[in-house]
């Protein structure tokens, strides 16, 4: 009897969970030449893999942390977030879904400098990406529903973002300033000529009381 496509996908994922991770690693490694062109690849979807990226940036496979930084870095180069909002590991021959609790990357370091009269905010992620906030790498601030705190995100590549760690967030706020915008006076951060609102100045003053 011929397997249905769903059954085939389940078989592939079961095989991957049972021991096919080494093959996936090998294919990812062969594809890695700097950053592979994952946006141009269109392989068949092979189902979901029991892999998860936690909110703190730790990668888990089968419920166990992946303790090899080089392996995490390798997998990070073949990550892709699609229009469906899901994140996948993509090689030229396969596409497997993984779970991402918050953002796939964490911004663990920030540098604020001046260049040609402009402030430049540069981030380094936990997997080694270095990006400058600006038109190609916009920055956004999201208010946490539960705590009212701020969560800054910077676009790294494709649709993949890095969540700024708490120490990095505090450094960003130190470089904020009041800026007049179409939405009123905002406490905001500048980088490469762009303005990224953090919160209304009135709200900031309420927090300071």
Buried (B, 14 or more C-beta within 10 A) or exposed (E): EEEEEEEBBBEBBEBBBEEBBEEBEEBBBEBBEEEBEBEEBEEEBBBBBBBBBBEEBBBBBEEEEBEEEEBBBBBBBBBBBBEEEBBBBBBBEBBBBBBBEBBBBBBBBBEBEEEEEEBBBBBBBBBEBEBBBBEEBBBBBEEEEEEEEBBBBBBBBBBBBBBBBEEBBEBBBEEBEEBEEEEEEBBBBBBBEBBBBBBBBEBBEEEEE
